[in-house]
Amino acid sequence: MGDPGAPAPGPAPTRFSADGFWWWDGAQWRPALSEDRLWRWNGQAWEPARPAPSTASRAGVGAAIGITVVAFVGILVLVSLVVVVILLTMGNQITNVFSNVVAALNGG
């Protein structure tokens, strides 16, 4: 026998799956979320599941998308300006190069 004064061993800790959607009851895996996903098993009792993300987190996603779009448009405008400046400053030289190529192909 054991020591009668020794405390009884506590219940074994509940084991959850890696994704947290299942728990082991000693014989089989059971769902850790209720069918309506409003309740979660914490190992001892059912408790309300975490609430849905707040609108503040959705606003952060919208801001991130907006910043990305603005940055993309800004880069397009910058590249367009550089191309226009290059064509205005070097346009005659580029025209001469193509004219020489056309003349060489026609005369050859």
Backbone bond lengths (Angstrom), bond angles and torsions (degrees), N, CA, C in turn:
res aa  C-N    CA-C-N  psi(-1)  N-CA   C-N-CA  omega(-1)  CA-C   N-CA-C  phi
1 M - - - 1.449 - - 1.508 109.66 -
2 G 1.317 116.01 174.50 1.442 119.33 179.57 1.511 110.60 -104.95
3 D 1.277 115.18 -177.92 1.453 121.61 177.09 1.523 108.57 -71.53
4 P 1.338 118.97 119.43 1.468 119.76 -177.20 1.528 111.76 -67.58
5 G 1.312 118.61 -19.46 1.455 120.52 -179.98 1.525 112.79 -86.06
6 A 1.329 116.89 -8.71 1.467 120.15 -178.23 1.525 109.70 -74.03
7 P 1.339 116.78 139.76 1.471 118.75 179.01 1.520 110.61 -68.07
8 A 1.314 115.26 149.97 1.466 120.76 178.26 1.518 108.68 -68.07
9 P 1.328 117.38 141.01 1.465 118.96 178.76 1.530 110.28 -62.05
10 G 1.314 116.39 140.84 1.468 121.38 179.61 1.515 110.51 -73.54
11 P 1.300 115.29 168.94 1.465 118.31 178.72 1.532 110.40 -65.41
12 A 1.306 114.50 148.44 1.467 119.64 179.44 1.529 108.57 -64.58
13 P 1.316 117.02 143.43 1.466 118.49 179.06 1.525 110.74 -63.78
14 T 1.313 115.82 144.38 1.457 121.49 180.00 1.518 108.90 -69.92
15 R 1.321 115.46 134.72 1.457 121.20 -179.68 1.523 108.85 -103.59
16 F 1.334 116.33 123.83 1.461 121.85 179.17 1.521 109.52 -104.88
17 S 1.338 115.32 153.79 1.464 120.02 175.26 1.526 108.91 -69.45
18 A 1.322 116.21 165.66 1.467 120.83 -177.14 1.530 111.46 -60.40
19 D 1.335 117.38 -34.31 1.463 119.52 -179.47 1.529 112.60 -84.63
20 G 1.338 117.88 -9.45 1.455 121.94 177.18 1.513 114.66 81.80
21 F 1.325 118.31 4.54 1.455 120.88 -177.58 1.535 112.80 -91.30
22 W 1.329 118.23 -8.18 1.463 122.07 -176.80 1.519 109.81 -135.38
23 W 1.351 117.08 152.70 1.462 121.65 173.81 1.518 108.81 -135.24
24 W 1.325 115.36 149.68 1.467 122.33 -175.62 1.522 108.44 -95.21
25 D 1.344 116.62 122.81 1.468 120.21 -179.18 1.526 112.66 -95.32
26 G 1.314 117.36 8.18 1.463 121.68 -178.78 1.512 111.96 103.20
27 A 1.329 116.68 -20.69 1.459 120.64 180.00 1.529 112.02 -127.18
28 Q 1.326 116.77 -31.61 1.456 119.51 -177.62 1.534 110.38 -156.69
29 W 1.321 115.11 163.83 1.465 120.85 176.73 1.519 108.27 -82.72
30 R 1.317 115.76 132.67 1.459 122.05 179.32 1.527 108.99 -121.63
31 P 1.330 117.77 151.47 1.465 119.24 -179.96 1.527 111.44 -66.24
32 A 1.312 116.24 138.10 1.459 121.09 178.82 1.523 111.39 -90.46
33 L 1.321 117.54 -9.59 1.463 121.84 176.03 1.519 108.93 -115.25
34 S 1.320 116.21 144.22 1.457 119.73 175.57 1.526 109.32 -68.39
35 E 1.336 115.76 165.70 1.464 119.14 -177.43 1.521 111.76 -60.13
36 D 1.338 117.52 -34.24 1.461 120.51 179.54 1.525 112.36 -86.88
37 R 1.352 117.02 1.07 1.469 124.85 178.44 1.526 113.62 60.67
38 L 1.336 116.68 22.09 1.461 120.53 177.93 1.524 111.93 -94.07
39 W 1.338 117.35 -17.44 1.469 121.86 -177.25 1.514 110.31 -125.28
40 R 1.344 116.65 146.09 1.464 123.10 179.46 1.529 108.36 -127.44
41 W 1.334 115.73 138.19 1.458 122.03 176.15 1.522 108.10 -82.41
42 N 1.352 117.10 124.06 1.465 120.49 -177.71 1.519 112.69 -98.67
43 G 1.322 117.19 2.75 1.454 121.48 -178.83 1.520 111.84 109.35
44 Q 1.328 116.41 -21.19 1.463 121.53 179.41 1.530 111.49 -123.85
45 A 1.327 116.24 -38.55 1.462 120.83 -176.38 1.524 109.44 -156.54
46 W 1.336 114.95 168.33 1.454 120.45 176.46 1.522 108.96 -82.04
47 E 1.327 116.22 136.69 1.458 121.71 177.82 1.522 107.88 -133.19
48 P 1.336 117.80 158.47 1.466 118.60 179.75 1.526 110.93 -59.53
49 A 1.303 115.04 138.22 1.476 119.57 178.12 1.518 108.54 -69.27
50 R 1.299 116.60 162.43 1.466 120.87 179.65 1.524 109.72 -59.70
51 P 1.325 117.22 141.29 1.467 118.76 178.22 1.519 110.95 -68.69
52 A 1.323 115.18 161.77 1.462 120.90 178.52 1.519 109.35 -63.78
53 P 1.326 117.36 154.40 1.468 119.57 179.11 1.521 110.75 -56.07
54 S 1.301 115.89 143.92 1.457 120.36 -178.24 1.519 110.77 -72.61
55 T 1.326 115.00 167.25 1.459 119.22 179.75 1.520 110.81 -68.32
56 A 1.339 117.42 -19.52 1.467 119.51 178.79 1.526 110.72 -63.21
57 S 1.332 117.32 -38.67 1.464 118.77 179.65 1.523 110.42 -69.87
58 R 1.340 116.86 -33.04 1.463 119.27 176.74 1.521 110.54 -67.95
59 A 1.335 116.45 -35.54 1.463 119.82 178.08 1.523 109.69 -65.13
60 G 1.323 117.84 -36.06 1.466 121.17 177.33 1.517 111.49 -63.44
61 V 1.322 116.57 -38.79 1.466 120.27 178.19 1.525 109.39 -66.28
62 G 1.326 116.95 -42.43 1.464 120.26 178.51 1.515 111.74 -62.52
63 A 1.328 116.40 -40.47 1.464 119.94 178.40 1.523 110.74 -64.65
64 A 1.317 116.97 -40.69 1.468 120.44 179.53 1.527 110.55 -63.39
65 I 1.320 117.06 -41.69 1.467 120.37 178.45 1.527 109.82 -65.03
66 G 1.329 116.40 -43.33 1.462 120.41 179.05 1.520 112.60 -60.64
67 I 1.320 116.16 -43.94 1.467 120.59 179.11 1.526 110.51 -63.18
68 T 1.335 116.84 -40.22 1.459 120.82 179.30 1.529 111.06 -63.56
69 V 1.331 116.47 -43.87 1.469 120.41 179.81 1.525 110.34 -63.88
70 V 1.336 116.81 -45.13 1.460 120.37 179.85 1.531 110.67 -62.13
71 A 1.320 117.50 -41.64 1.466 120.54 178.73 1.531 110.73 -63.67
72 F 1.321 117.20 -42.04 1.467 120.93 -179.97 1.529 110.32 -63.43
73 V 1.335 116.94 -45.99 1.465 120.30 178.89 1.526 110.22 -63.42
74 G 1.315 117.36 -39.72 1.464 120.82 178.11 1.519 112.00 -61.23
75 I 1.316 117.46 -41.46 1.466 120.83 178.37 1.525 110.53 -65.75
76 L 1.346 116.79 -41.50 1.470 119.48 177.71 1.529 111.24 -60.76
77 V 1.318 117.83 -42.84 1.465 121.65 179.24 1.525 109.89 -63.83
78 L 1.327 117.07 -43.97 1.464 120.78 -179.92 1.528 111.44 -61.47
79 V 1.321 116.97 -45.85 1.467 120.72 179.21 1.533 110.19 -63.52
80 S 1.329 116.98 -40.90 1.466 120.08 178.93 1.526 110.72 -61.96
81 L 1.327 117.57 -42.99 1.462 120.54 178.56 1.523 111.80 -62.59
82 V 1.317 116.69 -41.43 1.469 119.96 179.16 1.523 110.38 -63.49
83 V 1.314 117.49 -42.24 1.464 120.91 179.62 1.524 110.26 -64.24
84 V 1.323 117.80 -42.69 1.473 120.56 179.37 1.522 110.22 -62.95
85 V 1.324 118.31 -44.32 1.468 121.39 179.49 1.527 110.11 -62.21
86 I 1.313 117.74 -43.39 1.470 120.44 179.50 1.520 110.88 -63.08
87 L 1.334 116.86 -43.59 1.463 119.08 -179.59 1.522 111.55 -66.88
88 L 1.333 118.08 -36.94 1.463 120.25 179.18 1.535 111.89 -69.04
89 T 1.326 116.59 -38.25 1.466 118.89 -177.65 1.517 113.08 -83.01
90 M 1.317 118.21 -31.05 1.463 120.82 -175.20 1.523 112.53 -116.43
91 G 1.328 117.68 10.07 1.460 121.19 -175.65 1.508 113.57 -56.19
92 N 1.340 117.88 -45.34 1.473 121.07 -178.46 1.522 111.12 -65.11
93 Q 1.321 117.45 -39.57 1.469 120.27 179.30 1.528 110.68 -65.48
94 I 1.344 116.07 -41.13 1.477 119.90 179.17 1.524 109.37 -65.08
95 T 1.342 117.53 -40.60 1.474 121.06 177.39 1.524 110.50 -60.92
96 N 1.316 118.63 -42.33 1.464 122.50 179.15 1.530 111.24 -62.89
97 V 1.337 116.80 -40.46 1.472 120.05 179.65 1.520 109.62 -62.57
98 F 1.336 118.41 -46.86 1.458 120.49 -179.39 1.529 111.13 -67.54
99 S 1.323 116.79 -35.38 1.475 119.06 177.27 1.531 110.02 -63.63
100 N 1.318 117.80 -41.67 1.463 121.27 178.15 1.519 111.83 -63.81
101 V 1.323 117.02 -39.12 1.464 120.71 179.09 1.529 109.46 -66.00
102 V 1.328 117.42 -44.79 1.472 120.70 179.33 1.534 110.46 -63.14
103 A 1.329 117.40 -42.53 1.461 120.65 -179.93 1.523 110.04 -64.37
104 A 1.321 117.92 -39.03 1.467 120.88 179.81 1.532 110.36 -66.87
105 L 1.297 117.47 -38.79 1.470 120.10 179.99 1.517 111.33 -70.29
106 N 1.313 117.78 -38.66 1.477 120.79 -179.39 1.528 112.07 -74.77
107 G 1.330 116.77 -33.00 1.464 120.01 -176.26 1.506 112.61 -86.06
108 G 1.337 117.76 -13.52 1.442 121.13 -170.27 1.435 115.05 -83.19
